[in-house]
Amino acid sequence: MQLELATVLRYLTALNMLAPHYAFARVIQRDLVDSSVQIHEYIEPIVRVPMHVLSPDEQLWRRTAERIHAS
């Protein structure tokens, strides 16, 4: 199942918001610059798995994306 474009954009926006303050976000941004990387491989697991399974960084990324969605 493929993610909706709006979901991908929301998670990328959240990543951009987190990058100035969190190293994990900057690392992911650097990885996504590589043309061989599939964005959905990073985002889909964050969207699909239960929150308690995610690492603290992944939880932060997901919560930030969800706040953007609620706005």
C-alpha positions in Angstrom: 0.0 0.0 0.0 1.4 3.4 -1.0 1.3 6.4 1.1 -0.7 9.5 0.0 1.2 12.4 -1.2 -0.2 14.6 1.6 1.1 12.2 4.2 4.6 12.2 2.6 4.7 16.0 2.5 3.5 16.3 6.1 6.3 14.0 7.3 8.9 15.8 5.2 7.7 19.1 6.6 7.9 17.7 10.1 11.5 16.5 9.4 12.4 20.0 8.2 10.9 21.5 11.4 12.9 19.1 13.6 16.3 19.3 11.7 17.5 22.5 13.3 17.3 20.9 16.8 17.7 17.1 16.3 20.6 15.3 14.7 18.5 12.3 13.7 16.4 14.6 11.5 19.5 16.0 9.8 20.8 12.4 9.2 17.6 11.4 7.6 17.6 14.6 5.4 21.1 13.7 4.2 20.0 10.1 3.4 17.0 11.4 1.4 19.3 13.4 -0.8 20.6 10.2 -2.3 18.6 9.5 -5.5 18.6 5.7 -4.9 16.7 6.2 -1.6 13.0 5.6 -1.6 11.3 8.2 0.7 8.5 5.8 1.5 11.0 3.4 3.0 11.6 5.9 5.7 8.1 7.2 6.3 5.9 4.2 5.9 7.2 2.3 8.9 6.7 5.4 11.1 3.1 5.8 9.8 2.1 2.1 10.0 3.5 0.6 13.2 2.0 1.2 16.7 3.5 4.2 18.5 5.0 2.0 21.3 7.2 0.2 18.8 8.9 3.3 17.5 12.1 4.7 18.9 11.8 8.1 20.8 13.1 9.9 17.7 10.6 8.2 15.5 7.8 9.0 18.0 8.8 12.7 17.9 8.8 12.7 14.1 5.4 11.1 14.1 3.9 13.4 16.7 5.2 16.4 14.9 3.7 15.2 11.6 0.4 14.5 13.4 0.4 18.1 14.9 0.8 19.5 11.4 -2.1 17.4 10.2 -4.3 18.6 13.1 -3.5 22.3 12.3 
